[in-house]
Each structure stands twice: as C-alpha cells, then as structure tokens.
Amino acid sequence: MFIDARARKTAVILSRAIGSDLVLTVPKHEKKSFWRDPTLKLIDVSPQDNSVVVGLEGYRISLPLDLIEAAWIDGPRAYVTIHGYIDQLDSHGAESEPAESGGYIFVPLPRFAFARDAGR
C-alpha cells in the first residue's frame, strides 16, 4: 500500500463496517453541516484506489481516503470526519460526473493553515 498510515488505519476500520449506515461529519473548523441521510451506506473500501465507496439512494459516490480525518464504528453505524461534503449537481450527464452517481458528487473543502502572528 502506498497510502499514509492514517489512511491505512481508516481503511482497516471501515472495512469492518461494510454494509453499515454511514454518518459523515466535517471537522469543527469547517462551516458545512452534517450529512445525516439515513440512506447513506458504506459499500466498499478500496485502498488501491485510495477511496471509500458510499451509497446514496441507489447511487455510488467515492470519498478519498486521504481527506478522512477520523473514522470509527459505534454500534450499527460507521462515522467519518472528512474534509468535504456530498452534493447533487444541477445538471446530470456532466463529463466529470462519476458513473452511477445519479448526479451526486463528493466536493472537497479547502484546507486552511492557521498561523499565529509572530508579533503578538
């Protein structure tokens, strides 16, 4: 595997929860809301493709493993803290739209570096 240790650990944790409901959250410093659709399922984990495949109403969306900050399992659900969110495109059939996605795509959020002012 050519992925970093955090992504490898995430892949191992999530591979134990395939078929479970999935709850996506974003880090506290991001301003996007939780994705709490009860139809979101964890379908597959593919370290070779550096992705986690989730299902939404019969469609599939790939989430990059390297954007996942944390993953854990709590009872029947798997939880993932990720730098991004799932959105639906207004127009279907765009060239960048993944096959079988139904117009749903994963949108990465920009990562910001916070630095202290040296003068303070």
C-alpha positions as CSV (number, residue, x, y, z in Angstrom):
1,M,0.0,0.0,0.0
2,F,1.3,3.4,-0.9
3,I,-1.1,5.4,1.3
4,D,-0.1,7.1,4.5
5,A,-0.6,5.4,7.9
6,R,-3.7,7.4,8.8
7,A,-5.4,6.5,5.5
8,R,-4.4,2.8,6.0
9,K,-5.8,2.8,9.6
10,T,-9.1,4.3,8.2
11,A,-9.3,1.7,5.5
12,V,-8.9,-1.1,8.1
13,I,-11.5,0.4,10.4
14,L,-14.1,1.0,7.7
15,S,-13.5,-2.4,6.0
16,R,-15.1,-3.9,9.2
17,A,-18.3,-1.8,8.7
18,I,-19.1,-2.5,5.0
19,G,-22.9,-2.5,4.7
20,S,-23.4,-0.3,7.7
21,D,-25.2,3.1,7.8
22,L,-22.7,5.9,7.4
23,V,-22.7,9.3,9.1
24,L,-20.4,12.0,7.6
25,T,-19.3,14.9,9.7
26,V,-16.8,17.6,8.9
27,P,-14.1,19.0,11.2
28,K,-15.1,21.6,13.7
29,H,-13.3,24.4,11.9
30,E,-15.3,23.8,8.7
31,K,-18.6,25.6,8.3
32,K,-20.6,22.8,6.5
33,S,-23.4,20.9,8.1
34,F,-23.6,17.2,8.9
35,W,-24.8,14.8,6.3
36,R,-27.3,12.7,8.1
37,D,-29.2,10.9,5.3
38,P,-30.3,7.5,6.6
39,T,-29.9,6.0,3.2
40,L,-26.2,6.6,3.1
41,K,-24.4,3.2,3.3
42,L,-20.8,2.1,3.4
43,I,-20.4,0.0,0.3
44,D,-16.7,-0.7,-0.2
45,V,-13.2,0.3,0.9
46,S,-10.5,0.3,-1.8
47,P,-7.0,1.2,-0.6
48,Q,-5.7,0.6,-4.1
49,D,-7.9,3.4,-5.4
50,N,-7.4,5.4,-2.2
51,S,-11.2,5.6,-1.8
52,V,-14.2,4.7,0.3
53,V,-17.4,4.0,-1.8
54,V,-20.7,5.0,-0.2
55,G,-24.2,4.6,-1.5
56,L,-27.0,7.1,-1.5
57,E,-30.5,6.1,-2.8
58,G,-29.0,3.5,-5.1
59,Y,-26.2,5.7,-6.3
60,R,-22.5,5.5,-5.6
61,I,-20.0,8.2,-4.5
62,S,-16.3,7.8,-3.9
63,L,-14.7,9.6,-0.9
64,P,-10.9,9.9,-0.9
65,L,-9.2,8.2,2.0
66,D,-6.6,10.9,2.3
67,L,-9.3,13.5,3.1
68,I,-10.7,11.4,6.0
69,E,-9.5,12.9,9.3
70,A,-11.1,10.2,11.6
71,A,-13.2,7.1,11.3
72,W,-14.9,5.0,14.0
73,I,-17.7,2.4,14.4
74,D,-20.4,2.9,17.0
75,G,-23.0,0.1,17.1
76,P,-24.7,-0.3,13.7
77,R,-23.2,2.9,12.3
78,A,-19.9,4.0,11.0
79,Y,-18.8,7.6,11.4
80,V,-16.3,9.5,9.2
81,T,-14.9,13.0,9.8
82,I,-14.0,14.2,6.3
83,H,-12.9,17.5,4.6
84,G,-15.7,17.7,2.2
85,Y,-19.4,17.0,1.6
86,I,-21.8,15.3,-0.8
87,D,-23.8,17.5,-3.1
88,Q,-26.0,17.0,-6.1
89,L,-25.2,18.6,-9.4
90,D,-27.9,20.7,-11.0
91,S,-27.4,19.1,-14.5
92,H,-27.0,15.4,-15.0
93,G,-24.6,13.9,-17.5
94,A,-21.7,16.2,-16.9
95,E,-18.4,14.8,-18.2
96,S,-16.9,15.0,-14.7
97,E,-19.8,13.1,-13.1
98,P,-18.9,9.6,-11.9
99,A,-20.7,6.7,-13.5
100,E,-23.8,5.5,-11.5
101,S,-23.6,8.6,-9.2
102,G,-27.0,9.9,-10.1
103,G,-25.6,13.4,-10.2
104,Y,-24.2,13.2,-6.6
105,I,-20.5,14.1,-6.2
106,F,-18.1,14.5,-3.3
107,V,-16.9,18.1,-3.0
108,P,-13.6,18.5,-1.1
109,L,-13.4,21.6,1.1
110,P,-10.3,23.7,1.0
111,R,-7.8,23.2,3.9
112,F,-6.6,26.3,5.6
113,A,-3.4,26.6,7.6
114,F,-3.7,28.7,10.7
115,A,-0.6,30.6,11.8
116,R,0.0,32.7,14.9
117,D,1.0,36.2,14.4
118,A,4.7,36.4,15.5
119,G,4.2,40.0,16.7
120,R,1.7,39.0,19.4
